[in-house]
Amino acid sequence: MKKLTILILFFLCFSFNITMMSPLAAGNIYKEGFYKISDLNIQPNKVYDIQNVSGTSDVYVLVFDKNQNLYQSIRMPANSPKYKLLSLEPDYRIIIVGNGEVFIS
């Protein structure tokens, strides 16, 4: 009887720990808004992939350089494949338009 009780308590504690775990990619998902490269967890001058992970909404991503010139623009449908972001500098800005969620890796 003690073994059964201990086993039930073990699985009960284990199940609570599973539900409280946060996904690893949660820090790289961004919604509609204005973002500076220096504020994101992105290293400068490195090529990144960007993907729309929303199942229903399209997203339009605009990247502007330090002189407010359009550097790159990407229109991504829902559940899009990965697209390449060109090398970004810390003073660049990313604008995300749409109700989707963008994952940067």
Secondary structure, 3 states (H helix, E strand, C coil): CHHHHHHHHHHHHHHHHHHCCCCHHHHHEECCEEEEHHHCCCCCCCCEEEEECCCCCCEEEEEECCCCCEEEEEEECCCCCCEEECCCCCCCEEEEECCCCEEEC
